[in-house]
Amino acid sequence: MADEPENLTLLHLRAIDIKLDRLAEDVREIKTRVGILEQQYASVSTRIDNIDARLDRIENRLDPVPRHVPRVKQDRPGKGRPPGRSSSQVNDART
């Protein structure tokens, strides 16, 4: 029986079976890697969201005037110019 040639169809089926096993193993590995990448992406996304929230809190602390209120430059009393006097009047009074 060992000297008899094997059926050619069986040889091809065995080769296909071996290749299919290798492909199944590769797919399992790829699924594992994709799962790890998804976890890492979720982690990075969460960290970015946390950083964004922190930036919002910092901006709110640094900017006490609400953004929808228009800003107007004003001379503040006690900062070099008495209220109600122009800069030329202040300069004239100093000389």
C-alpha positions in Angstrom: 0.0 0.0 0.0 2.9 2.3 0.6 4.0 2.0 -3.0 0.6 3.0 -4.4 0.3 6.6 -5.6 -2.0 8.7 -3.4 -5.1 10.2 -4.8 -4.3 13.6 -6.3 -7.5 15.0 -5.0 -6.6 14.0 -1.5 -3.2 15.7 -1.8 -4.9 19.0 -2.8 -7.5 18.7 -0.1 -4.7 18.2 2.5 -2.8 21.2 1.2 -5.9 23.3 1.3 -6.7 22.2 4.8 -3.2 23.2 6.0 -3.5 26.6 4.4 -6.9 27.1 5.9 -5.5 26.3 9.4 -2.8 28.9 8.9 -5.4 31.5 7.7 -7.6 30.7 10.8 -4.6 31.2 13.1 -3.7 34.5 11.3 -7.3 35.8 11.7 -7.3 35.0 15.4 -4.0 36.9 15.8 -5.4 39.9 13.8 -8.6 39.9 15.9 -6.5 40.0 19.1 -4.4 42.9 17.7 -7.5 44.8 16.6 -9.0 44.3 20.0 -5.9 45.7 21.6 -5.9 48.7 19.2 -9.6 49.4 20.1 -8.8 49.4 23.8 -5.8 51.8 23.3 -7.9 54.1 21.1 -10.6 54.2 23.8 -8.0 55.0 26.4 -6.5 57.8 24.3 -9.9 59.2 23.5 -10.8 59.3 27.2 -7.6 61.0 28.0 -8.2 63.6 25.3 -11.7 64.2 26.7 -10.2 64.7 30.2 -7.6 67.1 28.9 -10.3 69.1 27.0 -12.4 69.3 30.2 -9.4 70.5 32.2 -8.6 73.2 29.6 -12.2 74.4 29.8 -11.9 74.7 33.6 -8.6 76.6 33.2 -10.1 78.9 30.6 -13.1 79.6 32.9 -10.8 80.5 35.8 -8.6 82.7 33.7 -11.5 84.5 32.0 -13.9 85.7 34.7 -15.9 87.8 32.2 -18.4 85.7 30.3 -17.5 85.4 26.6 -20.9 86.7 25.4 -20.4 90.0 27.2 -18.6 92.5 24.9 -15.4 93.8 26.4 -14.9 97.6 26.7 -11.6 99.2 27.5 -12.0 101.5 30.4 -9.6 103.5 32.5 -9.9 102.2 36.0 -9.7 104.5 39.0 -6.4 104.3 40.9 -4.4 103.1 37.9 -2.6 106.3 37.0 -5.5 108.6 35.9 -8.1 110.1 38.2 -11.7 109.4 37.0 -13.2 112.0 34.8 -9.9 113.5 33.7 -8.2 113.0 30.3 -4.6 112.1 29.9 -3.7 115.6 28.8 -5.3 117.1 31.9 -3.3 114.7 34.0 -0.1 115.6 32.2 -0.9 119.4 32.6 -1.5 119.0 36.3 1.9 117.2 36.8 3.9 120.0 35.2 
